[in-house]
Amino acid sequence: MRTDSEPLAGFAVGVTAARRHEELATLLERRGARVVHAPAIRLIPLSDDTRLLEATDECLREPVHYAVVTTGIGFRAWLEAADGWGMRDALIERLAGVQILARGPKARGAIRSAGLQESWSPESESCAEVLKHLLRKDLAGRRVAVQLYGEELPEFAAALRAAGAEVVEIPVYRWSRTDDPTPLRRLVGQAVAGTVDAITFTSAPAVAATLAVAAEDGLEEPLLEALRANVVAACVGPVTAQQLTERGVPTVQPERARIGALVRALVSDLPERRARRVQVRGFSLELRGHAVVLDGQLRPIAPAPMAILRALARRPGHVVSRAELCGVLPGRLVVGAAAGGRDARPQADEHAVEMAVARLRRGLGRSGIVETVVKRGYRLACDPLQAELSG
């Protein structure tokens, strides 16, 4: 398999998206990634919800001065619900005379598709910027309609009310935890164990749900440590990334909040951060998440042999003892009070190391790469001073 056309080959990427997860997975797989689908949330439409009907009626009953559109899907859903109630034309007419603030380009697109025009939109695609813009105006006695996006915006609404505005909240849909958290729990465990290389997040509620599931299993801090050190957190934008940023997790973000741009950002960042290259016996050996690239050819490697290879590649050309290699082999993940919420691994014996080395040699398909140093351990067959190409 060629890796120049598939830059994510050999890497495992978790997808937590509820919406458009098929599109995201397809884009990642086309670039060679192995996708682990673990939906964190589900979207619940509220087209028949009493609150939405009441809020729509309230917008039609009295003048609205400002409307905040936070998501394209939410605005379209609002119009569709209004159409079902026979209110769409009246709602469009009402909004035509309103200053509409669009949080981002998707919201702008939905507004324009309805034949309307936004009056302002922030470069940052942030609700915080929208709020700042509104608070610069005299809001005393003004009515502001705010389309919610899956969760309440209490601080946003409270700030507007404190400035004298009357706020009409439009609850078009809401987010809920996924019905079956098993795939997400498995993904959290893989991240902690180091068998997944990146996790993608396309909404702030997905981040919150992932952290909540980890906390329930006593793995919130180990997950955060994994995201800080070894697992790339790829977020579609700053709003999505905020909770992770506040916890000290570095994130990869595209310049524009788009799924395609998110994948391109991951393609640029993940191989740079997670790949390690060494020169062995005159050829290049590149370590990826669950595979190696040997002279341009991708070779999948199982977790235990890969753990051995990573330990050897950290000190290329130097001998690594069997006792030290025992400590790097992946073991059973222990969760709960007895483990103190930590990743506990039983100590492997030297026979397990020997078996992993044997599997590694078979997986590499070329003899002489991993040498046995009698009574001492193993080493990569290279000159320690010349082996390292890049970290």
Buried (B, 14 or more C-beta within 10 A) or exposed (E): BEBEEBBBBBBBBBBBBBBEBEEBBEBBBEBBBBBBBBBBBBBEBBBEBEEBBEBBEBBBEEEBBBBBBBBBBBBBBBBEBBBEBEBBEBBBEBBEEBBBBBBBBBBBBBBEEBEBEBEEBBEBBBBBBBBEBBEEBEBEEBBBBBBBBBBEBEEBBEBBEEBEBBBBBBBBBBBBBBEEBEBBBBBBBBBBBBBBBBBBBBBBBBBBBBBBBBBEBBBBBBBBBBBBEBBBBBBBBBBBBBBBBEBEBEBBBBEBBBBEBBBBBBBEBBBEBBBBBBBBEEEEBBBBBBBBBBEEEBBBBBBBBBBBBBBBBBBBBBBBBBEBBBBBBBBEBBBEEEBEBBBBBEEBEEEBBBBBBEBBBEBBEBEEBBBEEEEEBBBBBBEEEEBBEEE
